[in-house]
Amino acid sequence: MKKHTIVALVQDRPGVLSRVTGLVRRRGYNIESLAVGHSETPGVSRLTLVVESEDVEQVVKQLYRLIEVIKVSDVTDDPTVESEMTMIKLHAPPAVRHEIISMCSVFGARIVDVGSNTMIVEMTGTPGKVENFIEVVRPYGIKEMMRTGRIAMVRGARGHNAGEYVEPATNGASVPVLN
């Protein structure tokens, strides 16, 4: 099965994330990765969702039916810049720290904490690079690990922004507008 990357712009409102994930779940798709954060437009959040499926066209169509969804795109086949972050707590007695520091240097990772027998390392890169880094440091002993979801942006002029988004009034009189 193919991994699809979907980027959506949604209103920054309570419950929107729950409605989006509920819709994806009801369609029978497993969410492999999910990242949400504020966008360049106040009141609008950017959501990056990775699902494994042959076709996610129905999910994209169904997401548009949610009132809080402004724009949705399956960017799987588009030229994108993708990034992910991981923090890993490694078993790091003093005898192997120099090896871990060398590995971090090769991957562009940084050490954010050192304990008596542990190190916490932070690394950002493409999903593949993050996966490679995890495999390289795994033999040292991973005590804890946290990995963010993938974030993605389409390269070049074709963007995915909210334009002149007008937030709807609370009384329902206004409608969101994209220019």
C-alpha positions as a Markdown table, in Angstrom:
| # | Residue | x | y | z |
|---|---|---|---|---|
| 1 | Met | 0.0 | 0.0 | 0.0 |
| 2 | Lys | 1.1 | 3.6 | -0.7 |
| 3 | Lys | 1.6 | 6.2 | 2.0 |
| 4 | His | -0.4 | 9.4 | 1.1 |
| 5 | Thr | 0.5 | 12.8 | 2.5 |
| 6 | Ile | -2.6 | 15.0 | 2.9 |
| 7 | Val | -2.2 | 18.7 | 3.7 |
| 8 | Ala | -5.3 | 20.6 | 5.0 |
| 9 | Leu | -6.0 | 24.1 | 6.1 |
| 10 | Val | -8.6 | 24.2 | 8.9 |
| 11 | Gln | -10.2 | 26.8 | 11.2 |
| 12 | Asp | -8.4 | 27.0 | 14.5 |
| 13 | Arg | -11.4 | 25.9 | 16.6 |
| 14 | Pro | -11.9 | 23.4 | 19.4 |
| 15 | Gly | -13.0 | 19.9 | 18.2 |
| 16 | Val | -11.8 | 20.3 | 14.6 |
| 17 | Leu | -9.0 | 17.8 | 15.0 |
| 18 | Ser | -11.4 | 15.3 | 16.6 |
| 19 | Arg | -13.8 | 15.7 | 13.6 |
| 20 | Val | -11.0 | 15.3 | 11.1 |
| 21 | Thr | -9.5 | 12.2 | 12.7 |
| 22 | Gly | -13.0 | 10.7 | 13.3 |
| 23 | Leu | -13.8 | 11.1 | 9.6 |
| 24 | Val | -10.6 | 9.3 | 8.6 |
| 25 | Arg | -11.2 | 6.6 | 11.1 |
| 26 | Arg | -14.7 | 6.0 | 9.9 |
| 27 | Arg | -13.4 | 5.5 | 6.4 |
| 28 | Gly | -11.2 | 2.7 | 7.7 |
| 29 | Tyr | -7.8 | 4.4 | 7.2 |
| 30 | Asn | -5.0 | 4.2 | 9.8 |
| 31 | Ile | -3.3 | 7.5 | 10.6 |
| 32 | Glu | 0.4 | 6.9 | 10.4 |
| 33 | Ser | 1.4 | 10.5 | 11.2 |
| 34 | Leu | -0.4 | 13.6 | 12.2 |
| 35 | Ala | 1.0 | 17.1 | 12.8 |
| 36 | Val | -1.0 | 20.3 | 13.4 |
| 37 | Gly | 0.1 | 23.8 | 14.0 |
| 38 | His | -0.7 | 27.5 | 13.4 |
| 39 | Ser | -0.3 | 28.7 | 9.8 |
| 40 | Glu | 0.7 | 32.0 | 8.4 |
| 41 | Thr | -2.9 | 33.2 | 8.7 |
| 42 | Pro | -4.4 | 34.0 | 12.1 |
| 43 | Gly | -7.3 | 31.6 | 12.9 |
| 44 | Val | -6.1 | 29.0 | 10.4 |
| 45 | Ser | -4.1 | 25.8 | 11.3 |
| 46 | Arg | -2.2 | 23.6 | 8.9 |
| 47 | Leu | -2.6 | 19.9 | 9.3 |
| 48 | Thr | -0.4 | 17.3 | 7.7 |
| 49 | Leu | -1.8 | 13.8 | 7.7 |
| 50 | Val | -0.1 | 10.6 | 6.5 |
| 51 | Val | -2.3 | 7.5 | 5.8 |
| 52 | Glu | -1.5 | 4.2 | 4.2 |
| 53 | Ser | -3.9 | 3.3 | 1.4 |
| 54 | Glu | -4.2 | 2.6 | -2.3 |
| 55 | Asp | -6.4 | 5.7 | -2.8 |
| 56 | Val | -7.4 | 8.5 | -0.5 |
| 57 | Glu | -9.6 | 10.5 | -2.9 |
| 58 | Gln | -12.7 | 9.8 | -0.9 |
| 59 | Val | -11.0 | 11.0 | 2.3 |
| 60 | Val | -10.1 | 14.3 | 0.6 |
| 61 | Lys | -13.7 | 14.7 | -0.7 |
| 62 | Gln | -15.2 | 13.9 | 2.7 |
| 63 | Leu | -12.8 | 16.3 | 4.5 |
| 64 | Tyr | -14.2 | 19.2 | 2.3 |
| 65 | Arg | -17.7 | 18.4 | 3.8 |
| 66 | Leu | -16.5 | 19.4 | 7.2 |
| 67 | Ile | -17.5 | 23.1 | 7.7 |
| 68 | Glu | -14.2 | 24.0 | 9.4 |
| 69 | Val | -12.0 | 22.7 | 6.5 |
| 70 | Ile | -10.8 | 25.4 | 4.2 |
| 71 | Lys | -8.6 | 23.6 | 1.8 |
| 72 | Val | -7.4 | 20.0 | 1.3 |
| 73 | Ser | -4.8 | 18.5 | -1.0 |
| 74 | Asp | -3.2 | 15.1 | -1.5 |
| 75 | Val | 0.4 | 16.2 | -2.0 |
| 76 | Thr | 1.8 | 12.6 | -2.3 |
| 77 | Asp | 2.9 | 13.0 | -5.9 |
| 78 | Asp | 3.8 | 16.7 | -5.7 |
| 79 | Pro | 7.3 | 17.9 | -5.2 |
| 80 | Thr | 7.4 | 18.6 | -1.5 |
| 81 | Val | 9.8 | 19.5 | 1.3 |
| 82 | Glu | 9.1 | 17.1 | 4.2 |
| 83 | Ser | 10.5 | 17.1 | 7.7 |
| 84 | Glu | 10.2 | 15.3 | 11.0 |
| 85 | Met | 11.8 | 15.5 | 14.4 |
| 86 | Thr | 12.7 | 12.9 | 17.0 |
| 87 | Met | 14.0 | 13.1 | 20.6 |
| 88 | Ile | 15.8 | 10.0 | 21.8 |
| 89 | Lys | 17.0 | 9.2 | 25.3 |
| 90 | Leu | 19.9 | 6.8 | 24.9 |
| 91 | His | 21.8 | 4.6 | 27.3 |
| 92 | Ala | 25.1 | 6.5 | 27.3 |
| 93 | Pro | 27.7 | 5.6 | 29.9 |
| 94 | Pro | 30.8 | 7.8 | 29.7 |
| 95 | Ala | 32.7 | 5.1 | 27.8 |
| 96 | Val | 30.5 | 5.3 | 24.7 |
| 97 | Arg | 29.6 | 9.0 | 24.7 |
| 98 | His | 32.2 | 10.0 | 22.2 |
| 99 | Glu | 30.8 | 7.5 | 19.7 |
| 100 | Ile | 27.3 | 8.9 | 20.2 |
| 101 | Ile | 28.6 | 12.4 | 19.8 |
| 102 | Ser | 30.2 | 11.4 | 16.5 |
| 103 | Met | 27.0 | 9.8 | 15.2 |
| 104 | Cys | 25.1 | 13.0 | 16.1 |
| 105 | Ser | 27.6 | 15.1 | 14.2 |
| 106 | Val | 27.2 | 12.9 | 11.1 |
| 107 | Phe | 23.4 | 13.3 | 11.1 |
| 108 | Gly | 23.2 | 16.9 | 12.2 |
| 109 | Ala | 21.6 | 15.9 | 15.5 |
| 110 | Arg | 22.2 | 17.8 | 18.7 |
| 111 | Ile | 22.6 | 16.7 | 22.3 |
| 112 | Val | 20.0 | 18.5 | 24.5 |
| 113 | Asp | 20.6 | 16.8 | 27.8 |
| 114 | Val | 23.3 | 14.6 | 29.5 |
| 115 | Gly | 22.7 | 12.6 | 32.6 |
| 116 | Ser | 25.0 | 10.2 | 34.5 |
| 117 | Asn | 24.3 | 7.3 | 32.1 |
| 118 | Thr | 21.9 | 8.9 | 29.5 |
| 119 | Met | 21.9 | 11.4 | 26.7 |
| 120 | Ile | 18.9 | 13.0 | 25.1 |
| 121 | Val | 19.4 | 13.7 | 21.4 |
| 122 | Glu | 17.3 | 15.8 | 19.1 |
| 123 | Met | 17.3 | 15.3 | 15.4 |
| 124 | Thr | 15.4 | 16.9 | 12.5 |
| 125 | Gly | 15.3 | 15.8 | 8.9 |
| 126 | Thr | 13.4 | 14.0 | 6.2 |
| 127 | Pro | 11.4 | 11.0 | 7.4 |
| 128 | Gly | 14.0 | 8.7 | 5.8 |
| 129 | Lys | 16.9 | 10.4 | 7.5 |
| 130 | Val | 15.2 | 10.3 | 10.9 |
| 131 | Glu | 14.6 | 6.6 | 10.4 |
| 132 | Asn | 18.2 | 6.0 | 9.5 |
| 133 | Phe | 19.4 | 7.9 | 12.5 |
| 134 | Ile | 17.2 | 5.8 | 14.8 |
| 135 | Glu | 18.6 | 2.6 | 13.4 |
| 136 | Val | 22.2 | 3.8 | 13.8 |
| 137 | Val | 21.7 | 4.7 | 17.5 |
| 138 | Arg | 19.5 | 1.8 | 18.4 |
| 139 | Pro | 22.4 | -0.5 | 19.3 |
| 140 | Tyr | 23.4 | 1.9 | 22.1 |
| 141 | Gly | 20.0 | 1.3 | 23.8 |
| 142 | Ile | 17.0 | 3.5 | 23.3 |
| 143 | Lys | 15.4 | 4.2 | 26.7 |
| 144 | Glu | 12.7 | 6.5 | 25.4 |
| 145 | Met | 11.8 | 8.0 | 22.1 |
| 146 | Met | 9.3 | 10.5 | 20.7 |
| 147 | Arg | 8.9 | 11.2 | 17.1 |
| 148 | Thr | 6.8 | 14.0 | 15.7 |
| 149 | Gly | 4.5 | 13.6 | 12.7 |
| 150 | Arg | 5.6 | 14.5 | 9.2 |
| 151 | Ile | 5.1 | 18.1 | 8.1 |
| 152 | Ala | 5.1 | 18.9 | 4.4 |
| 153 | Met | 5.0 | 21.9 | 2.0 |
| 154 | Val | 4.7 | 21.9 | -1.7 |
| 155 | Arg | 7.8 | 23.3 | -3.5 |
| 156 | Gly | 7.7 | 26.3 | -5.7 |
| 157 | Ala | 4.9 | 28.7 | -6.6 |
| 158 | Arg | 2.0 | 26.3 | -6.1 |
| 159 | Gly | 1.3 | 26.8 | -2.5 |
| 160 | His | -1.2 | 25.8 | 0.0 |
| 161 | Asn | -2.1 | 29.0 | 1.9 |
| 162 | Ala | -5.3 | 30.5 | 3.2 |
| 163 | Gly | -4.9 | 33.6 | 1.1 |
| 164 | Glu | -7.2 | 36.3 | 2.4 |
| 165 | Tyr | -9.2 | 34.1 | 4.8 |
| 166 | Val | -12.0 | 35.9 | 6.5 |
| 167 | Glu | -12.9 | 34.2 | 9.8 |
| 168 | Pro | -16.6 | 33.6 | 10.1 |
| 169 | Ala | -18.5 | 35.6 | 12.6 |
| 170 | Thr | -19.8 | 33.8 | 15.7 |
| 171 | Asn | -23.4 | 34.6 | 14.7 |
| 172 | Gly | -23.0 | 32.7 | 11.4 |
| 173 | Ala | -23.4 | 35.9 | 9.3 |
| 174 | Ser | -20.0 | 35.7 | 7.6 |
| 175 | Val | -18.6 | 32.9 | 5.4 |
| 176 | Pro | -14.9 | 32.0 | 5.0 |
| 177 | Val | -13.5 | 33.4 | 1.8 |
| 178 | Leu | -10.4 | 32.3 | -0.1 |
| 179 | Asn | -9.0 | 34.7 | -2.7 |
